[in-house]
Amino acid sequence: MIKVNVYGSNSDGNSYVISDGERSLMLEAGISLKKMNDVDWQSVDGCLITHEHGDHKKYVNQLIKQTGVDVFLSAGTQEVLNIPSYRSTILKSLNEQKIGNWTVLPFDVQHDVKEPLGFFIQSKDGDRLLFATDTYYIKYKLPGITHLMIECNYSLDILDENIASGRIGAYRKNRLLKSHFELENVKTFIKSNDISQLQEVWLLHLSDANSDAERFKKEIQAITGVPVYIA
């Protein structure tokens, strides 16, 4: 069974390591390796990066200088990050990539960068993990998801209340609507997919101002019937 370790999941930095009990895969490089000192870097088959925003890639150079872990990302993200070619592999949407013990299917998502990706990851034992963050919509249906790591950044009613009270500026709403996953849209995505094999859900990248962790956990748990964790 896949085990998820969370090292950061917000605008200050994002990084996760998933393990099948033998080998691992790193997702995002937005956290200093000094804060990931329990990771066995020899077991990590690679690092997937969704896009070039700093909270997802800030420590990628530290990663490639201090470990033997190579990086996997889209051509658009590589164009910005300019990682040495011998340490990076370009991923194309809907083209499977074998990375050590893992089979990764990248897919395009919707965010305000050039070529963001989500990942559908299969372990050697057949578990299937969907990882998607910093997107407001996913147009694909993925089969037999067992583990779901998905952004649930904000709720529209909380956002509107914050705007009405003046706690945040109205200008932020337009960007959020076209860049991050809202609670009701997450629910719609989950309901549109096959979750008959789902074992657990991790809610990622919750907004400090426009979310409610306990509410989000309760509402997602109600429609999935499985444990839900806040990253």
SEKENU-639264 format. One line per 2 residues: their letters; for each residue x, y, z of N, C-alpha, C, O. Coordinates in steps of 0.05 Angstrom, whole numbers. Atoms other than C-alpha are relative to their C-alpha. Layout:
BEGIN
a	X Y Z X Y Z X Y Z X Y Z; ...
This chain:
BEGIN
mi	17 -24 0 0 0 0 18 25 0 38 26 14; -15 -25 2 25 70 -17 -3 15 27 -24 17 38
kv	-1 -17 -24 46 112 43 7 28 -9 26 32 -24; -4 -28 6 43 188 38 13 15 23 3 13 45
nv	-13 -18 -20 91 234 75 -1 29 -10 7 34 -32; 4 -28 7 76 308 74 21 17 14 25 15 38
yg	-20 -17 -11 132 359 84 -8 30 -3 4 47 11; 11 -27 3 94 422 62 -22 0 -20 -20 -13 -41
sn	22 -1 18 29 438 29 -15 26 2 -39 27 8; 13 -27 0 15 512 24 17 19 -16 37 11 -29
sd	-14 -20 17 40 576 -8 29 5 10 44 17 -4; -27 -2 -9 103 573 35 18 -22 -12 42 -19 -12
gn	-16 22 12 125 508 2 -15 -26 -1 -30 -33 18; 13 26 4 101 441 -24 20 -22 -6 37 -19 -24
sy	-16 23 6 135 374 -22 -12 -24 14 -20 -23 37; 11 25 -10 112 302 -12 18 -22 -9 31 -20 -30
vi	-14 24 8 145 234 -14 -20 -23 3 -31 -27 25; 17 23 -2 104 172 -30 18 -25 -2 38 -25 -15
sd	-16 24 -2 130 102 -16 -17 -25 -4 -40 -26 5; 14 25 2 110 31 -35 11 -21 20 5 -44 18
ge	-13 17 -20 150 3 24 28 -7 -7 44 -15 10; -27 6 9 213 -7 -17 12 25 -14 34 33 -6
rs	-10 -23 15 221 52 -65 -19 23 4 -42 20 12; 15 -25 -5 197 124 -62 0 17 -25 16 14 -44
lm	2 -20 21 177 181 -108 -6 26 14 -24 28 31; 4 -26 -11 182 254 -91 -18 16 -18 -15 15 -43
le	19 -17 15 127 302 -112 5 29 9 -1 36 32; -5 -28 -4 147 376 -117 26 3 16 35 -14 31
ag	-25 -6 -13 211 409 -92 -1 28 13 18 44 8; 4 -26 -12 186 468 -52 8 3 29 3 23 41
is	-8 1 -28 215 449 16 30 -6 1 40 -23 -14; -29 5 -3 288 452 38 5 -28 9 -10 -40 25
lk	-7 27 -8 321 385 44 7 -2 30 6 -24 41; -5 0 -29 341 405 115 -24 -8 16 -22 -18 38
km	25 7 -13 268 396 133 -10 -27 -8 -32 -36 0; 7 26 10 266 328 99 21 -20 8 27 -39 -7
nd	-24 16 -7 322 295 138 -7 -29 7 12 -45 12; 7 28 -4 283 230 149 -2 -15 -26 -7 -39 -26
vd	3 13 26 281 216 74 26 -16 -6 48 -6 -4; -22 16 11 325 159 49 3 6 -29 -11 -6 -46
wq	-2 -9 28 348 192 -15 9 -22 -19 3 -20 -43; -8 23 17 378 127 -41 -24 -15 -10 -23 -30 -30
sv	24 15 7 307 99 -44 -18 16 -19 -38 5 -29; 17 -18 16 278 158 -84 6 -3 -30 28 2 -38
dg	-4 6 29 268 140 -158 -1 25 -17 9 25 -40; 1 -25 15 255 212 -180 -17 20 14 -30 15 34
cl	17 -22 -10 221 279 -167 -17 11 -22 -6 19 -43; 19 -11 19 159 301 -205 -6 29 9 -11 34 32
it	7 -28 -6 147 376 -210 -23 9 -18 -22 5 -43; 24 -6 15 79 402 -231 3 26 -17 -7 27 -40
he	-3 -26 14 99 474 -251 21 16 13 33 8 33; -24 -15 -8 149 529 -241 -4 20 23 15 34 30
hg	3 -19 -22 119 571 -184 18 -8 23 23 -32 28; -21 4 -20 168 579 -127 -7 -19 22 10 -34 31
dh	8 18 -21 128 542 -75 0 -29 -8 -5 -47 9; -1 27 10 134 480 -119 27 -8 -10 33 -32 -14
kk	-26 6 12 205 485 -145 24 13 14 47 10 5; -21 -17 -11 246 530 -99 26 -15 6 47 -3 2
yv	-24 14 -8 294 476 -76 9 -22 -20 23 -41 -13; -7 20 20 302 437 -141 30 -1 -4 41 -23 -8
nq	-29 0 4 374 459 -149 15 -12 23 35 -27 20; -11 13 -24 389 438 -78 -3 -30 -2 15 -45 5
li	6 28 3 358 371 -94 21 -13 -18 32 -34 -12; -18 13 20 401 357 -155 29 2 8 46 -14 -1
kq	-28 -3 -9 465 382 -122 7 -18 24 29 -28 26; -6 15 -24 458 344 -57 -9 -29 0 -2 -45 17
tg	9 28 2 425 279 -80 4 -10 -28 11 6 -46; -1 12 27 425 232 -139 -27 -1 -13 -31 -15 -34
vd	28 1 10 350 244 -151 -3 18 -25 4 41 -25; 5 -15 24 332 265 -222 -28 11 0 -46 2 15
vf	25 -15 1 274 311 -240 -15 -6 -25 -4 -8 -47; 18 6 22 214 298 -285 -20 22 -1 -33 28 19
ls	17 -24 2 174 357 -312 -7 5 -29 4 -8 -47; 8 -6 27 140 386 -373 21 18 -14 38 29 -1
ag	-18 -17 15 177 422 -429 -3 29 8 16 44 10; 5 -27 -7 144 487 -409 12 7 27 23 29 30
tq	-12 -5 -26 167 481 -337 30 -1 -2 44 16 11; -29 1 3 237 461 -358 11 25 -14 33 33 -8
ev	-8 -24 14 240 522 -403 6 23 21 23 39 17; -3 -20 -21 233 565 -340 23 -8 19 39 9 27
ln	-19 9 -21 275 523 -291 28 -5 -11 48 -1 3; -26 4 13 330 505 -340 18 -19 16 41 -13 21
ip	-15 20 -14 352 443 -302 19 -14 -20 11 -19 -42; -18 14 18 413 409 -332 -13 -25 -13 -26 -41 1
sy	15 21 14 389 360 -385 7 -28 9 -10 -46 8; -8 26 -9 428 302 -356 -13 -8 27 -10 -30 36
rs	14 5 -26 388 309 -291 -30 3 -3 -44 2 17; 29 -5 4 319 321 -322 -11 -17 -23 4 -23 -42
ti	14 15 21 269 283 -364 -26 16 -6 -41 22 12; 24 -14 9 214 318 -404 -24 -19 -1 -22 -41 -14
lk	24 16 0 144 290 -393 -20 13 -19 -22 38 -21; 21 -9 18 88 296 -445 -27 -10 10 -30 -33 18
sl	27 7 -10 15 297 -426 -10 -25 -14 -10 -27 -38; 13 25 9 -18 228 -433 20 -20 -11 12 -40 -23
ne	-21 19 7 49 194 -448 12 -12 25 24 2 41; -10 13 -24 67 143 -395 31 1 2 45 -1 -18
qk	-28 0 -6 136 146 -363 6 -19 22 -6 -17 44; -9 18 -21 169 90 -324 22 14 16 42 23 4
ig	-20 -12 -18 208 117 -264 5 -19 23 -10 -20 42; -5 21 -20 239 61 -224 -23 -19 4 -32 -31 -15
nw	22 18 -6 184 23 -189 -27 10 -9 -47 -4 -7; 26 -14 4 131 71 -213 -5 4 -30 13 8 -46
tv	9 -7 27 91 82 -277 -16 26 3 -37 26 17; 12 -26 -3 71 155 -285 -13 9 -26 -1 9 -47
lp	14 -12 22 18 183 -331 -4 29 6 -21 36 22; 5 -28 -4 24 258 -335 -26 9 -15 -32 -3 -36
fd	23 -11 14 -38 298 -354 -1 30 4 7 40 25; 1 -29 -2 -50 371 -369 -22 10 19 -43 -2 20
vq	20 -12 -19 -85 414 -317 -2 30 -7 12 40 -25; 6 -28 6 -109 486 -315 11 19 22 0 19 44
hd	-12 -18 -19 -65 538 -280 12 23 -16 14 22 -40; -9 -24 14 -36 606 -296 31 -1 -5 45 18 2
vk	-27 4 9 31 579 -321 0 -13 -27 -21 -20 -37; -2 9 28 56 553 -388 -10 -29 -4 -26 -34 -22
ep	6 28 6 50 477 -382 -1 -16 26 16 -33 30; 2 15 -26 27 451 -314 -10 -29 -5 -24 -34 -24
lg	7 28 2 17 377 -302 -12 -10 26 -5 -1 47; 7 17 -22 -19 329 -256 11 -27 -6 21 -32 -28
ff	-12 26 4 3 258 -247 -18 -23 11 -29 -21 33; 13 24 -8 -31 190 -245 21 -21 3 34 -29 -17
iq	-24 15 -7 19 144 -211 -8 -28 9 -25 -32 26; 6 28 -7 17 68 -208 25 -13 13 47 -11 2
sk	-22 14 -13 60 28 -159 3 -27 -12 -14 -36 -27; -4 27 11 89 -40 -176 -20 -19 11 -25 -40 -2
dg	20 18 -12 36 -71 -131 -28 7 -11 -48 -7 -4; 25 -6 12 -20 -38 -171 -17 22 12 -38 28 3
dr	14 -23 -11 -41 19 -126 2 23 -20 22 26 -34; 1 -22 19 -61 81 -166 -6 26 15 -27 29 27
ll	3 -25 -15 -50 150 -137 -2 23 -20 13 25 -39; 4 -24 16 -76 214 -169 10 23 16 2 28 38
fa	-11 -24 -13 -36 277 -153 -6 24 -17 2 25 -40; 7 -24 16 -64 344 -175 -2 24 19 -16 23 39
td	0 -24 -16 -50 412 -146 2 25 -18 11 23 -41; -1 -24 16 -56 484 -170 -13 -3 -27 -1 1 -48
ty	16 2 24 -111 473 -220 -29 6 8 -37 0 31; 28 -5 -7 -183 496 -223 -19 -20 -13 -43 -19 -8
yi	17 18 14 -208 439 -266 17 -24 -10 40 -19 -18; -13 23 13 -189 368 -288 -20 -13 -19 -41 -21 -11
ky	19 9 20 -220 345 -352 0 -30 -4 -16 -41 -20; -3 29 4 -199 272 -347 -14 -16 22 -18 -7 44
kl	9 19 -19 -230 212 -314 21 -22 2 29 -33 -19; -21 20 -4 -179 164 -284 -11 -25 13 -27 -24 31
pg	12 25 -9 -193 90 -272 12 -10 26 36 -9 30; -9 16 -23 -189 54 -205 18 15 19 38 3 29
it	-16 -16 -19 -160 110 -161 -1 -13 27 -23 -18 38; -1 10 -27 -136 81 -95 8 21 20 0 20 44
hl	-9 -22 -17 -103 143 -66 -3 26 -15 5 29 -38; 5 -25 13 -123 214 -81 13 22 16 7 27 39
mi	-12 -24 -12 -79 274 -67 -8 23 -18 1 26 -41; 13 -20 17 -117 334 -92 -2 27 15 -9 28 38
ec	3 -27 -11 -117 409 -81 -29 5 7 -48 -1 -8; 27 -10 -8 -177 437 -43 5 27 13 4 29 37
ny	-12 -25 -9 -155 509 -38 -19 18 15 -11 30 35; 18 -20 -12 -217 548 -20 -29 -8 -5 -35 -26 -21
sl	28 2 4 -292 551 -15 -11 27 -9 -4 47 2; 9 -25 12 -329 603 -56 -16 16 21 -14 41 20
di	16 -15 -19 -376 622 1 19 14 21 13 36 30; -19 -13 -18 -317 635 48 15 23 -13 18 44 -2
ld	-13 -21 16 -281 674 -6 -18 25 -2 -9 47 3; 19 -22 3 -343 717 -19 -4 15 26 -7 39 27
en	4 -13 -26 -352 730 55 25 17 8 22 38 19; -25 -15 -6 -279 752 62 2 25 -17 11 46 -8
ia	0 -24 17 -287 799 3 -20 21 10 -14 44 11; 21 -18 -10 -352 828 30 9 14 25 1 38 30
sg	-9 -12 -26 -319 841 98 25 17 -3 33 31 15; -24 -15 4 -258 872 67 26 -13 9 47 -1 9
ri	-24 14 -9 -210 820 94 19 -6 -22 44 -7 -18; -17 3 23 -184 807 25 -11 16 -24 -35 22 -24
ga	9 -16 22 -187 846 -40 -16 -16 -21 -10 -39 -25; 17 13 20 -239 830 -93 16 -10 -24 8 -28 -38
yr	-16 7 23 -184 827 -146 10 -29 2 16 -41 -19; -11 27 -3 -160 760 -117 -20 -21 -9 -11 -44 -16
kn	20 20 7 -225 725 -134 4 -9 -29 3 -34 -34; -3 8 28 -214 726 -210 24 -19 -4 21 -38 -19
rl	-23 18 3 -145 694 -203 -7 -28 12 -1 -48 0; 6 26 -13 -170 640 -155 -19 -17 -17 -15 -41 -19
lk	20 14 16 -228 622 -201 14 -14 -24 4 -34 -34; -14 11 24 -178 608 -258 27 -12 7 44 -15 -11
sh	-26 11 -7 -120 578 -219 0 -22 22 18 -37 23; 0 19 -22 -141 537 -158 -26 -15 3 -47 -5 -5
fe	24 17 -3 -189 481 -141 -17 8 24 -8 10 46; 19 -8 -20 -251 502 -104 -15 -25 11 -18 -45 -4
le	12 23 -14 -287 455 -55 -22 -14 -17 -21 -38 -20; 22 13 15 -350 443 -98 10 -12 -26 0 -33 -35
nv	-11 12 24 -308 431 -160 16 -25 6 16 -44 -10; -14 25 -8 -266 380 -122 -21 -22 3 -17 -45 -5
kt	21 20 -4 -330 344 -102 -10 -10 -27 -14 -34 -31; 9 8 27 -354 344 -175 20 -18 -13 12 -38 -25
fi	-21 17 12 -288 315 -198 0 -28 13 1 -48 -2; 0 26 -13 -290 260 -146 -24 -17 -8 -21 -40 -14
ks	24 15 8 -361 241 -163 0 -9 -28 -13 -29 -35; -1 8 28 -345 237 -237 20 -22 -6 21 -32 -28
nd	-21 21 4 -289 186 -226 -8 -25 14 -26 -25 32; 4 26 -13 -288 113 -206 15 0 26 39 -1 27
is	-12 0 -27 -276 114 -131 -6 -26 15 -4 -27 39; 7 25 -13 -297 42 -118 23 -13 14 19 -29 32
ql	-24 12 -13 -225 24 -99 15 20 17 36 14 27; -13 -22 -15 -209 89 -63 5 -8 29 -13 -19 42
qe	-8 7 -27 -172 78 3 3 25 18 -3 24 42; -4 -24 -16 -155 149 26 2 25 -18 9 23 -42
vw	-1 -26 13 -157 223 7 18 18 16 15 20 40; -16 -21 -12 -106 277 21 -8 26 -13 -6 29 -38
ll	8 -27 10 -131 349 13 25 18 3 36 22 24; -26 -15 2 -73 394 -9 -5 30 -2 -26 39 -11
hl	-3 -28 7 -55 467 -10 -25 17 8 -35 33 -8; 22 -15 -9 -112 495 32 8 29 5 30 35 16
sd	-5 -28 -5 -115 571 33 -2 7 29 -20 -3 43; 1 -8 -28 -100 603 100 -26 16 6 -37 13 27
an	23 -19 -5 -157 654 91 -27 -11 -9 -47 -5 2; 26 7 14 -209 620 47 -8 -29 2 -22 -40 -15
sd	7 28 -3 -214 549 73 -8 -6 29 -5 11 46; 8 10 -26 -241 510 132 7 -30 1 -8 -46 -9
ae	-10 27 2 -201 446 143 -20 -21 10 -24 -41 -3; 18 20 -11 -251 410 187 -25 -3 -17 -34 -25 -21
rf	24 2 18 -310 427 142 7 -15 -26 -7 -32 -34; -8 13 25 -272 406 79 3 -30 4 -6 -46 -12
kk	-4 28 -6 -251 341 111 -26 -15 4 -30 -37 -7; 26 13 -5 -322 325 134 -16 -3 -25 -28 -24 -30
ei	16 1 25 -354 341 67 11 -19 -20 -4 -33 -34; -12 19 19 -304 301 26 -3 -28 10 -7 -47 -5
qa	4 26 -12 -308 243 74 -28 -10 -4 -32 -34 -8; 28 8 3 -383 243 67 -6 -12 -28 -23 -29 -31
it	6 10 27 -380 231 -8 19 -23 -9 13 -37 -28; -18 22 7 -321 183 -9 -2 -24 18 2 -47 9
gv	2 22 -19 -332 141 53 27 -12 8 28 -34 18; -27 10 -8 -257 135 65 13 21 17 4 44 18
pv	-15 -21 -16 -207 170 112 9 23 -18 19 19 -40; -9 -24 14 -192 241 91 20 14 19 14 19 43
yi	-21 -13 -15 -128 276 114 5 28 -11 3 32 -36; -8 -27 8 -109 350 112 30 1 -1 43 -3 20
a	-30 -1 3 -38 358 85 11 26 12 35 30 12
